[in-house]
Structures are given as C-alpha cells and as structure tokens.
Amino acid sequence: MDMITKSVIISDFKGFPGRGIFKLQNGEIWEQDGHKYQYFYIYRPTVIIEHNGSKGIMTVNGHECKVKKIS
C-alpha cells in the first residue's frame, strides 16, 4: 500500500456489518469491500486506512477490513 489516511468516523461505529459505509471527519467516504461481519461498538473511533488509490485496508481498534473509496 502506498498511502495512509488517518481520520475519525463521524458517528457511532458498530463494527463491520458486511456492507458498511463509513463517513470520515476529513470528508472521505469509504465502503466495506467484502462480506466480513464483525460487531463491536466504539463512539467516533480513529481509523487508519492503508490504500493504493481507491482500495485499501481500514483498521479500527486493531480490527481490519477491506474497503473502497466512494467519495
């Protein structure tokens, strides 16, 4: 991965629901890319996204999920 984005999810985070959409404080919107389901709750967590263009891996509190940028 070539780039790293660090931001905050602007709402409650309830894990990876399988088709989640994640709106970040920096204005970017990322969508879950795959069907991983994992529930855990965090209020406005910091996220790190390692990406190459519009595809990447989002890490939230040590949990990872594939994502793609939609805006």
PyMOL Python script that loads the backbone (N, CA, C, O; Angstrom):
from pymol import cmd

cmd.read_pdbstr("""\
ATOM      1  N   MET A   1       0.842  -1.172   0.000  1.00  0.00           N
ATOM      2  CA  MET A   1       0.000   0.000   0.000  1.00  0.00           C
ATOM      3  C   MET A   1       0.896   1.247   0.000  1.00  0.00           C
ATOM      4  O   MET A   1       1.940   1.286   0.652  1.00  0.00           O
ATOM      5  N   ASP A   2       0.466   2.238  -0.732  1.00  0.00           N
ATOM      6  CA  ASP A   2       1.287   3.428  -0.926  1.00  0.00           C
ATOM      7  C   ASP A   2       0.943   4.596  -0.009  1.00  0.00           C
ATOM      8  O   ASP A   2       1.823   5.382   0.341  1.00  0.00           O
ATOM      9  N   MET A   3      -0.326   4.723   0.386  1.00  0.00           N
ATOM     10  CA  MET A   3      -0.745   5.889   1.140  1.00  0.00           C
ATOM     11  C   MET A   3      -1.403   5.474   2.454  1.00  0.00           C
ATOM     12  O   MET A   3      -1.914   4.362   2.590  1.00  0.00           O
ATOM     13  N   ILE A   4      -1.375   6.394   3.415  1.00  0.00           N
ATOM     14  CA  ILE A   4      -2.046   6.156   4.695  1.00  0.00           C
ATOM     15  C   ILE A   4      -2.946   7.350   4.993  1.00  0.00           C
ATOM     16  O   ILE A   4      -2.505   8.498   4.957  1.00  0.00           O
ATOM     17  N   THR A   5      -4.213   7.066   5.288  1.00  0.00           N
ATOM     18  CA  THR A   5      -5.171   8.087   5.701  1.00  0.00           C
ATOM     19  C   THR A   5      -5.524   7.813   7.153  1.00  0.00           C
ATOM     20  O   THR A   5      -5.865   6.687   7.515  1.00  0.00           O
ATOM     21  N   LYS A   6      -5.443   8.850   7.987  1.00  0.00           N
ATOM     22  CA  LYS A   6      -5.844   8.724   9.383  1.00  0.00           C
ATOM     23  C   LYS A   6      -6.932   9.755   9.629  1.00  0.00           C
ATOM     24  O   LYS A   6      -6.743  10.938   9.347  1.00  0.00           O
ATOM     25  N   SER A   7      -8.073   9.313  10.156  1.00  0.00           N
ATOM     26  CA  SER A   7      -9.188  10.216  10.410  1.00  0.00           C
ATOM     27  C   SER A   7     -10.062   9.617  11.501  1.00  0.00           C
ATOM     28  O   SER A   7      -9.661   8.676  12.186  1.00  0.00           O
ATOM     29  N   VAL A   8     -11.267  10.175  11.658  1.00  0.00           N
ATOM     30  CA  VAL A   8     -12.224   9.732  12.670  1.00  0.00           C
ATOM     31  C   VAL A   8     -13.560   9.464  11.989  1.00  0.00           C
ATOM     32  O   VAL A   8     -13.997  10.258  11.156  1.00  0.00           O
ATOM     33  N   ILE A   9     -14.211   8.366  12.328  1.00  0.00           N
ATOM     34  CA  ILE A   9     -15.560   8.103  11.837  1.00  0.00           C
ATOM     35  C   ILE A   9     -16.492   9.072  12.555  1.00  0.00           C
ATOM     36  O   ILE A   9     -16.425   9.200  13.778  1.00  0.00           O
ATOM     37  N   ILE A  10     -17.366   9.763  11.805  1.00  0.00           N
ATOM     38  CA  ILE A  10     -18.138  10.871  12.385  1.00  0.00           C
ATOM     39  C   ILE A  10     -19.399  10.443  13.128  1.00  0.00           C
ATOM     40  O   ILE A  10     -20.215  11.290  13.492  1.00  0.00           O
ATOM     41  N   SER A  11     -19.568   9.169  13.353  1.00  0.00           N
ATOM     42  CA  SER A  11     -20.748   8.704  14.089  1.00  0.00           C
ATOM     43  C   SER A  11     -20.379   7.478  14.915  1.00  0.00           C
ATOM     44  O   SER A  11     -19.215   7.086  14.991  1.00  0.00           O
ATOM     45  N   ASP A  12     -21.389   6.889  15.526  1.00  0.00           N
ATOM     46  CA  ASP A  12     -21.169   5.630  16.236  1.00  0.00           C
ATOM     47  C   ASP A  12     -20.651   4.595  15.253  1.00  0.00           C
ATOM     48  O   ASP A  12     -21.053   4.586  14.089  1.00  0.00           O
ATOM     49  N   PHE A  13     -19.771   3.735  15.707  1.00  0.00           N
ATOM     50  CA  PHE A  13     -19.241   2.668  14.864  1.00  0.00           C
ATOM     51  C   PHE A  13     -19.657   1.345  15.484  1.00  0.00           C
ATOM     52  O   PHE A  13     -19.388   1.082  16.656  1.00  0.00           O
ATOM     53  N   LYS A  14     -20.309   0.526  14.693  1.00  0.00           N
ATOM     54  CA  LYS A  14     -20.821  -0.752  15.207  1.00  0.00           C
ATOM     55  C   LYS A  14     -20.171  -1.934  14.500  1.00  0.00           C
ATOM     56  O   LYS A  14     -20.815  -2.955  14.258  1.00  0.00           O
ATOM     57  N   GLY A  15     -18.899  -1.791  14.171  1.00  0.00           N
ATOM     58  CA  GLY A  15     -18.163  -2.877  13.548  1.00  0.00           C
ATOM     59  C   GLY A  15     -18.347  -2.919  12.047  1.00  0.00           C
ATOM     60  O   GLY A  15     -18.678  -1.917  11.414  1.00  0.00           O
ATOM     61  N   PHE A  16     -18.127  -4.088  11.495  1.00  0.00           N
ATOM     62  CA  PHE A  16     -18.216  -4.297  10.062  1.00  0.00           C
ATOM     63  C   PHE A  16     -19.468  -5.118   9.766  1.00  0.00           C
ATOM     64  O   PHE A  16     -19.486  -6.325  10.010  1.00  0.00           O
ATOM     65  N   PRO A  17     -20.518  -4.475   9.240  1.00  0.00           N
ATOM     66  CA  PRO A  17     -21.805  -5.147   9.057  1.00  0.00           C
ATOM     67  C   PRO A  17     -21.936  -5.972   7.776  1.00  0.00           C
ATOM     68  O   PRO A  17     -22.982  -6.573   7.531  1.00  0.00           O
ATOM     69  N   GLY A  18     -20.895  -6.003   6.969  1.00  0.00           N
ATOM     70  CA  GLY A  18     -20.971  -6.748   5.710  1.00  0.00           C
ATOM     71  C   GLY A  18     -21.035  -5.842   4.502  1.00  0.00           C
ATOM     72  O   GLY A  18     -20.466  -6.164   3.458  1.00  0.00           O
ATOM     73  N   ARG A  19     -21.716  -4.716   4.621  1.00  0.00           N
ATOM     74  CA  ARG A  19     -21.803  -3.730   3.533  1.00  0.00           C
ATOM     75  C   ARG A  19     -21.780  -2.317   4.116  1.00  0.00           C
ATOM     76  O   ARG A  19     -22.559  -1.459   3.703  1.00  0.00           O
ATOM     77  N   GLY A  20     -20.906  -2.084   5.055  1.00  0.00           N
ATOM     78  CA  GLY A  20     -20.877  -0.813   5.765  1.00  0.00           C
ATOM     79  C   GLY A  20     -20.362   0.343   4.932  1.00  0.00           C
ATOM     80  O   GLY A  20     -19.525   0.169   4.046  1.00  0.00           O
ATOM     81  N   ILE A  21     -20.876   1.528   5.232  1.00  0.00           N
ATOM     82  CA  ILE A  21     -20.388   2.775   4.649  1.00  0.00           C
ATOM     83  C   ILE A  21     -19.888   3.627   5.806  1.00  0.00           C
ATOM     84  O   ILE A  21     -20.590   3.816   6.799  1.00  0.00           O
ATOM     85  N   PHE A  22     -18.667   4.138   5.669  1.00  0.00           N
ATOM     86  CA  PHE A  22     -18.001   4.835   6.750  1.00  0.00           C
ATOM     87  C   PHE A  22     -17.669   6.259   6.327  1.00  0.00           C
ATOM     88  O   PHE A  22     -16.850   6.466   5.431  1.00  0.00           O
ATOM     89  N   LYS A  23     -18.301   7.244   6.966  1.00  0.00           N
ATOM     90  CA  LYS A  23     -18.068   8.654   6.679  1.00  0.00           C
ATOM     91  C   LYS A  23     -17.031   9.177   7.661  1.00  0.00           C
ATOM     92  O   LYS A  23     -17.180   9.059   8.878  1.00  0.00           O
ATOM     93  N   LEU A  24     -15.971   9.761   7.100  1.00  0.00           N
ATOM     94  CA  LEU A  24     -14.864  10.218   7.928  1.00  0.00           C
ATOM     95  C   LEU A  24     -14.887  11.729   8.128  1.00  0.00           C
ATOM     96  O   LEU A  24     -15.460  12.469   7.328  1.00  0.00           O
ATOM     97  N   GLN A  25     -14.264  12.166   9.193  1.00  0.00           N
ATOM     98  CA  GLN A  25     -14.209  13.575   9.540  1.00  0.00           C
ATOM     99  C   GLN A  25     -13.489  14.401   8.470  1.00  0.00           C
ATOM    100  O   GLN A  25     -13.764  15.593   8.330  1.00  0.00           O
ATOM    101  N   ASN A  26     -12.578  13.791   7.719  1.00  0.00           N
ATOM    102  CA  ASN A  26     -11.853  14.509   6.677  1.00  0.00           C
ATOM    103  C   ASN A  26     -12.663  14.653   5.385  1.00  0.00           C
ATOM    104  O   ASN A  26     -12.153  15.187   4.400  1.00  0.00           O
ATOM    105  N   GLY A  27     -13.923  14.183   5.374  1.00  0.00           N
ATOM    106  CA  GLY A  27     -14.802  14.312   4.212  1.00  0.00           C
ATOM    107  C   GLY A  27     -14.838  13.097   3.305  1.00  0.00           C
ATOM    108  O   GLY A  27     -15.698  13.013   2.429  1.00  0.00           O
ATOM    109  N   GLU A  28     -13.934  12.161   3.490  1.00  0.00           N
ATOM    110  CA  GLU A  28     -13.927  10.955   2.656  1.00  0.00           C
ATOM    111  C   GLU A  28     -15.026   9.990   3.092  1.00  0.00           C
ATOM    112  O   GLU A  28     -15.431   9.969   4.254  1.00  0.00           O
ATOM    113  N   ILE A  29     -15.499   9.190   2.131  1.00  0.00           N
ATOM    114  CA  ILE A  29     -16.474   8.143   2.417  1.00  0.00           C
ATOM    115  C   ILE A  29     -15.919   6.850   1.855  1.00  0.00           C
ATOM    116  O   ILE A  29     -15.553   6.775   0.682  1.00  0.00           O
ATOM    117  N   TRP A  30     -15.859   5.835   2.700  1.00  0.00           N
ATOM    118  CA  TRP A  30     -15.342   4.521   2.330  1.00  0.00           C
ATOM    119  C   TRP A  30     -16.437   3.482   2.539  1.00  0.00           C
ATOM    120  O   TRP A  30     -17.257   3.594   3.450  1.00  0.00           O
ATOM    121  N   GLU A  31     -16.432   2.471   1.679  1.00  0.00           N
ATOM    122  CA  GLU A  31     -17.421   1.400   1.751  1.00  0.00           C
ATOM    123  C   GLU A  31     -16.709   0.078   1.963  1.00  0.00           C
ATOM    124  O   GLU A  31     -15.637  -0.166   1.409  1.00  0.00           O
ATOM    125  N   GLN A  32     -17.314  -0.760   2.763  1.00  0.00           N
ATOM    126  CA  GLN A  32     -16.763  -2.086   3.013  1.00  0.00           C
ATOM    127  C   GLN A  32     -16.702  -2.845   1.695  1.00  0.00           C
ATOM    128  O   GLN A  32     -17.670  -2.849   0.935  1.00  0.00           O
ATOM    129  N   ASP A  33     -15.578  -3.484   1.422  1.00  0.00           N
ATOM    130  CA  ASP A  33     -15.361  -4.214   0.168  1.00  0.00           C
ATOM    131  C   ASP A  33     -15.198  -5.694   0.502  1.00  0.00           C
ATOM    132  O   ASP A  33     -14.082  -6.185   0.665  1.00  0.00           O
ATOM    133  N   GLY A  34     -16.296  -6.377   0.600  1.00  0.00           N
ATOM    134  CA  GLY A  34     -16.290  -7.777   1.009  1.00  0.00           C
ATOM    135  C   GLY A  34     -17.416  -7.999   1.991  1.00  0.00           C
ATOM    136  O   GLY A  34     -18.155  -7.072   2.321  1.00  0.00           O
ATOM    137  N   HIS A  35     -17.546  -9.198   2.447  1.00  0.00           N
ATOM    138  CA  HIS A  35     -18.686  -9.539   3.294  1.00  0.00           C
ATOM    139  C   HIS A  35     -18.281  -9.944   4.699  1.00  0.00           C
ATOM    140  O   HIS A  35     -18.897 -10.826   5.296  1.00  0.00           O
ATOM    141  N   LYS A  36     -17.254  -9.308   5.228  1.00  0.00           N
ATOM    142  CA  LYS A  36     -16.835  -9.595   6.602  1.00  0.00           C
ATOM    143  C   LYS A  36     -17.883  -9.044   7.563  1.00  0.00           C
ATOM    144  O   LYS A  36     -18.317  -7.901   7.419  1.00  0.00           O
ATOM    145  N   TYR A  37     -18.291  -9.846   8.535  1.00  0.00           N
ATOM    146  CA  TYR A  37     -19.210  -9.387   9.572  1.00  0.00           C
ATOM    147  C   TYR A  37     -18.512  -9.512  10.919  1.00  0.00           C
ATOM    148  O   TYR A  37     -18.073 -10.594  11.309  1.00  0.00           O
ATOM    149  N   GLN A  38     -18.417  -8.385  11.624  1.00  0.00           N
ATOM    150  CA  GLN A  38     -17.814  -8.392  12.957  1.00  0.00           C
ATOM    151  C   GLN A  38     -18.418  -7.229  13.737  1.00  0.00           C
ATOM    152  O   GLN A  38     -18.283  -6.075  13.331  1.00  0.00           O
ATOM    153  N   TYR A  39     -19.078  -7.521  14.847  1.00  0.00           N
ATOM    154  CA  TYR A  39     -19.721  -6.477  15.643  1.00  0.00           C
ATOM    155  C   TYR A  39     -18.843  -6.080  16.818  1.00  0.00           C
ATOM    156  O   TYR A  39     -18.369  -6.928  17.573  1.00  0.00           O
ATOM    157  N   PHE A  40     -18.634  -4.777  16.959  1.00  0.00           N
ATOM    158  CA  PHE A  40     -18.078  -4.186  18.173  1.00  0.00           C
ATOM    159  C   PHE A  40     -18.406  -2.696  18.125  1.00  0.00           C
ATOM    160  O   PHE A  40     -18.442  -2.108  17.044  1.00  0.00           O
ATOM    161  N   TYR A  41     -18.642  -2.093  19.259  1.00  0.00           N
ATOM    162  CA  TYR A  41     -19.114  -0.715  19.320  1.00  0.00           C
ATOM    163  C   TYR A  41     -18.016   0.218  19.837  1.00  0.00           C
ATOM    164  O   TYR A  41     -17.366  -0.052  20.847  1.00  0.00           O
ATOM    165  N   ILE A  42     -17.832   1.330  19.106  1.00  0.00           N
ATOM    166  CA  ILE A  42     -16.923   2.389  19.540  1.00  0.00           C
ATOM    167  C   ILE A  42     -17.541   3.711  19.096  1.00  0.00           C
ATOM    168  O   ILE A  42     -18.038   3.810  17.975  1.00  0.00           O
ATOM    169  N   TYR A  43     -17.520   4.714  19.943  1.00  0.00           N
ATOM    170  CA  TYR A  43     -18.045   6.027  19.582  1.00  0.00           C
ATOM    171  C   TYR A  43     -16.947   6.848  18.922  1.00  0.00           C
ATOM    172  O   TYR A  43     -15.907   7.104  19.529  1.00  0.00           O
ATOM    173  N   ARG A  44     -17.178   7.262  17.670  1.00  0.00           N
ATOM    174  CA  ARG A  44     -16.276   8.108  16.892  1.00  0.00           C
ATOM    175  C   ARG A  44     -14.813   7.634  16.951  1.00  0.00           C
ATOM    176  O   ARG A  44     -13.940   8.375  17.402  1.00  0.00           O
ATOM    177  N   PRO A  45     -14.552   6.419  16.503  1.00  0.00           N
ATOM    178  CA  PRO A  45     -13.189   5.895  16.595  1.00  0.00           C
ATOM    179  C   PRO A  45     -12.245   6.504  15.555  1.00  0.00           C
ATOM    180  O   PRO A  45     -12.663   6.950  14.486  1.00  0.00           O
ATOM    181  N   THR A  46     -10.978   6.507  15.902  1.00  0.00           N
ATOM    182  CA  THR A  46      -9.931   6.844  14.938  1.00  0.00           C
ATOM    183  C   THR A  46      -9.734   5.649  14.023  1.00  0.00           C
ATOM    184  O   THR A  46      -9.716   4.505  14.478  1.00  0.00           O
ATOM    185  N   VAL A  47      -9.585   5.917  12.720  1.00  0.00           N
ATOM    186  CA  VAL A  47      -9.345   4.855  11.748  1.00  0.00           C
ATOM    187  C   VAL A  47      -8.063   5.153  10.990  1.00  0.00           C
ATOM    188  O   VAL A  47      -7.687   6.308  10.792  1.00  0.00           O
ATOM    189  N   ILE A  48      -7.413   4.096  10.579  1.00  0.00           N
ATOM    190  CA  ILE A  48      -6.250   4.195   9.704  1.00  0.00           C
ATOM    191  C   ILE A  48      -6.563   3.366   8.467  1.00  0.00           C
ATOM    192  O   ILE A  48      -6.925   2.194   8.568  1.00  0.00           O
ATOM    193  N   ILE A  49      -6.421   3.985   7.300  1.00  0.00           N
ATOM    194  CA  ILE A  49      -6.661   3.279   6.050  1.00  0.00           C
ATOM    195  C   ILE A  49      -5.368   3.288   5.243  1.00  0.00           C
ATOM    196  O   ILE A  49      -4.885   4.347   4.842  1.00  0.00           O
ATOM    197  N   GLU A  50      -4.813   2.105   5.009  1.00  0.00           N
ATOM    198  CA  GLU A  50      -3.658   1.944   4.135  1.00  0.00           C
ATOM    199  C   GLU A  50      -4.216   1.608   2.765  1.00  0.00           C
ATOM    200  O   GLU A  50      -4.905   0.601   2.600  1.00  0.00           O
ATOM    201  N   HIS A  51      -3.916   2.457   1.769  1.00  0.00           N
ATOM    202  CA  HIS A  51      -4.550   2.256   0.473  1.00  0.00           C
ATOM    203  C   HIS A  51      -3.625   2.575  -0.685  1.00  0.00           C
ATOM    204  O   HIS A  51      -2.624   3.277  -0.545  1.00  0.00           O
ATOM    205  N   ASN A  52      -3.993   2.040  -1.816  1.00  0.00           N
ATOM    206  CA  ASN A  52      -3.340   2.294  -3.085  1.00  0.00           C
ATOM    207  C   ASN A  52      -4.456   2.718  -4.031  1.00  0.00           C
ATOM    208  O   ASN A  52      -5.109   1.872  -4.642  1.00  0.00           O
ATOM    209  N   GLY A  53      -4.678   4.019  -4.155  1.00  0.00           N
ATOM    210  CA  GLY A  53      -5.803   4.500  -4.945  1.00  0.00           C
ATOM    211  C   GLY A  53      -7.086   4.372  -4.155  1.00  0.00           C
ATOM    212  O   GLY A  53      -7.178   4.846  -3.023  1.00  0.00           O
ATOM    213  N   SER A  54      -8.084   3.726  -4.757  1.00  0.00           N
ATOM    214  CA  SER A  54      -9.403   3.664  -4.123  1.00  0.00           C
ATOM    215  C   SER A  54      -9.652   2.386  -3.318  1.00  0.00           C
ATOM    216  O   SER A  54     -10.742   2.223  -2.769  1.00  0.00           O
ATOM    217  N   LYS A  55      -8.696   1.492  -3.231  1.00  0.00           N
ATOM    218  CA  LYS A  55      -8.867   0.253  -2.463  1.00  0.00           C
ATOM    219  C   LYS A  55      -7.848   0.197  -1.342  1.00  0.00           C
ATOM    220  O   LYS A  55      -6.703   0.621  -1.501  1.00  0.00           O
ATOM    221  N   GLY A  56      -8.286  -0.339  -0.191  1.00  0.00           N
ATOM    222  CA  GLY A  56      -7.357  -0.403   0.917  1.00  0.00           C
ATOM    223  C   GLY A  56      -7.843  -1.269   2.057  1.00  0.00           C
ATOM    224  O   GLY A  56      -8.833  -1.992   1.946  1.00  0.00           O
ATOM    225  N   ILE A  57      -7.111  -1.174   3.163  1.00  0.00           N
ATOM    226  CA  ILE A  57      -7.420  -1.900   4.394  1.00  0.00           C
ATOM    227  C   ILE A  57      -7.650  -0.864   5.491  1.00  0.00           C
ATOM    228  O   ILE A  57      -6.773  -0.048   5.774  1.00  0.00           O
ATOM    229  N   MET A  58      -8.826  -0.899   6.106  1.00  0.00           N
ATOM    230  CA  MET A  58      -9.156   0.005   7.201  1.00  0.00           C
ATOM    231  C   MET A  58      -8.957  -0.724   8.525  1.00  0.00           C
ATOM    232  O   MET A  58      -9.420  -1.850   8.705  1.00  0.00           O
ATOM    233  N   THR A  59      -8.261  -0.066   9.447  1.00  0.00           N
ATOM    234  CA  THR A  59      -8.033  -0.621  10.775  1.00  0.00           C
ATOM    235  C   THR A  59      -8.733   0.257  11.806  1.00  0.00           C
ATOM    236  O   THR A  59      -8.533   1.471  11.851  1.00  0.00           O
ATOM    237  N   VAL A  60      -9.553  -0.381  12.629  1.00  0.00           N
ATOM    238  CA  VAL A  60     -10.265   0.298  13.713  1.00  0.00           C
ATOM    239  C   VAL A  60     -10.016  -0.502  14.985  1.00  0.00           C
ATOM    240  O   VAL A  60     -10.460  -1.644  15.103  1.00  0.00           O
ATOM    241  N   ASN A  61      -9.311   0.095  15.927  1.00  0.00           N
ATOM    242  CA  ASN A  61      -9.075  -0.552  17.216  1.00  0.00           C
ATOM    243  C   ASN A  61      -8.501  -1.970  17.071  1.00  0.00           C
ATOM    244  O   ASN A  61      -8.888  -2.880  17.803  1.00  0.00           O
ATOM    245  N   GLY A  62      -7.577  -2.146  16.122  1.00  0.00           N
ATOM    246  CA  GLY A  62      -6.931  -3.437  15.903  1.00  0.00           C
ATOM    247  C   GLY A  62      -7.677  -4.392  14.991  1.00  0.00           C
ATOM    248  O   GLY A  62      -7.153  -5.462  14.678  1.00  0.00           O
ATOM    249  N   HIS A  63      -8.883  -4.046  14.551  1.00  0.00           N
ATOM    250  CA  HIS A  63      -9.676  -4.876  13.654  1.00  0.00           C
ATOM    251  C   HIS A  63      -9.547  -4.352  12.228  1.00  0.00           C
ATOM    252  O   HIS A  63      -9.618  -3.143  12.008  1.00  0.00           O
ATOM    253  N   GLU A  64      -9.358  -5.244  11.257  1.00  0.00           N
ATOM    254  CA  GLU A  64      -9.143  -4.841   9.872  1.00  0.00           C
ATOM    255  C   GLU A  64     -10.267  -5.285   8.958  1.00  0.00           C
ATOM    256  O   GLU A  64     -10.937  -6.289   9.200  1.00  0.00           O
ATOM    257  N   CYS A  65     -10.458  -4.500   7.886  1.00  0.00           N
ATOM    258  CA  CYS A  65     -11.463  -4.824   6.887  1.00  0.00           C
ATOM    259  C   CYS A  65     -11.060  -4.186   5.562  1.00  0.00           C
ATOM    260  O   CYS A  65     -10.520  -3.080   5.543  1.00  0.00           O
ATOM    261  N   LYS A  66     -11.320  -4.873   4.460  1.00  0.00           N
ATOM    262  CA  LYS A  66     -11.077  -4.302   3.132  1.00  0.00           C
ATOM    263  C   LYS A  66     -12.138  -3.248   2.857  1.00  0.00           C
ATOM    264  O   LYS A  66     -13.315  -3.429   3.170  1.00  0.00           O
ATOM    265  N   VAL A  67     -11.691  -2.123   2.256  1.00  0.00           N
ATOM    266  CA  VAL A  67     -12.615  -1.036   1.928  1.00  0.00           C
ATOM    267  C   VAL A  67     -12.271  -0.470   0.550  1.00  0.00           C
ATOM    268  O   VAL A  67     -11.185  -0.686   0.012  1.00  0.00           O
ATOM    269  N   LYS A  68     -13.265   0.278  -0.009  1.00  0.00           N
ATOM    270  CA  LYS A  68     -13.027   1.014  -1.241  1.00  0.00           C
ATOM    271  C   LYS A  68     -13.587   2.418  -1.075  1.00  0.00           C
ATOM    272  O   LYS A  68     -14.623   2.617  -0.440  1.00  0.00           O
ATOM    273  N   LYS A  69     -12.899   3.377  -1.645  1.00  0.00           N
ATOM    274  CA  LYS A  69     -13.301   4.780  -1.508  1.00  0.00           C
ATOM    275  C   LYS A  69     -14.423   5.091  -2.486  1.00  0.00           C
ATOM    276  O   LYS A  69     -14.316   4.789  -3.675  1.00  0.00           O
ATOM    277  N   ILE A  70     -15.505   5.698  -1.987  1.00  0.00           N
ATOM    278  CA  ILE A  70     -16.607   6.055  -2.869  1.00  0.00           C
ATOM    279  C   ILE A  70     -16.792   7.568  -2.979  1.00  0.00           C
ATOM    280  O   ILE A  70     -17.574   8.037  -3.807  1.00  0.00           O
ATOM    281  N   SER A  71     -16.081   8.331  -2.156  1.00  0.00           N
ATOM    282  CA  SER A  71     -16.152   9.797  -2.271  1.00  0.00           C
ATOM    283  C   SER A  71     -15.029  10.429  -1.477  1.00  0.00           C
ATOM    284  O   SER A  71     -14.910  11.654  -1.444  1.00  0.00           O
TER     285      SER A  71
END
""", "prot")
cmd.dss("prot")
cmd.show_as("cartoon", "prot")
cmd.util.cbc("prot")
cmd.orient("prot")
